[in-house]
Amino acid sequence: MRRSVREAIVGFSLIAAVSSAVGFSFWLRGLSLASGNWRLAVSFQDAAGLAERSPVVFRGVLIGHVRRVQVTPEAVLAQLEITSPDLRLARPVIAQIGEASLLGGEAQVQLIPAAKSLPPNTPLPSSRNCDPVLMLCDGSQIKGVTGASLESVTALMQKLLEQGDRDQLVSKFASLAQNLDQTAKNASLFINDGRQLVRNLDGTVNRVQPAIDNLNATTAQSRQLVAALNNPNTLQHLQNTLSNAEQLTARFNAVGGDLNKLSSDPKVMDGIRSVSIGLGRFFDELYPSQADGAKQKPVTASPLP
């Protein structure tokens, strides 16, 4: 009895050790017996230090690892195993290779999804009803990019320095600085000319101001005249004045016609001449001495004005 118990304990111990060894071997090879895990295929142009067992993160949280890395002439293919069975990622999704920090560290794959979110009742990625057009499903393929790292930044800076050395950017910057200095001087002269022009305009405005005042006064008087003309009483007075002027003109024309008739009649003119001669003789008889003195007084020519 004791021997059988001892043999059973030894057998169970051997089975547990073998199972642990097999599980650890599967874990080292990237295999998992969990039914909820699902996989992604990602293609990269540059692996940037990516290797098997590299972590896969989403928003800073570990959600899986790199199961296998395969190098081809066209690209680097990486198979990712996601250990979060209920993680639903809407397309488009980008897989970016980066490092834990800019100063270096282990390479990792970061999944960057679209801004939109999926409804809560969306099927799981490992479900048969998963829509690969709408979201990432088990076996989906996506594109990958390489993120910034210390090596990439250093290489970029080196390229920029080499490009600047080839293009002689230092001398061009010096020439540009001189041109900017000259432009600043020209701008200062332009500002001074503008100030002088403003002063001249101020003087011109001061000289033109009296004429503007006269125009304003004339405009005001014109407005008063227009307002007076628009007054019905003023218009009535003007009409009465014109009517009176027309009547006076008609009377002058009638009197002038009568005078023309009288002057054209010879008898009337002879009568006026006889009356004038008779009046002259009558005054001679009344004032004979004054009439004789007037006849004897020499006539002197009056000076020309």
Buried (B, 14 or more C-beta within 10 A) or exposed (E): EEEEEEEEEEEEEEEEEEEEEEEEEEEEEBEBEEEEBBBBBBBBEEBBBBEBEBBBBBEEEEBBBBBBBEEEEEBBBBBBBBBBBEBBBBBEBBBBBBBEEEEEEEBBBBBBBEEEEBEEEBBBBBEEEBEEEEBBBBBBEBEBBBBEBEEBEEEEEEEEEEEEEEEEBEEEEEEEEEEEEEEEEEEEEEEEEEEEEEEEEEEEEEEEEEEEEEEEEEEEEEEEEEEEEEEEEEEEEEEEEEEEEEEEEEEEEEEEEEEEEEEEEEEEEEEEEEEEEEEEEEEBEEEEEEBEEEEEEEEEEEEEE
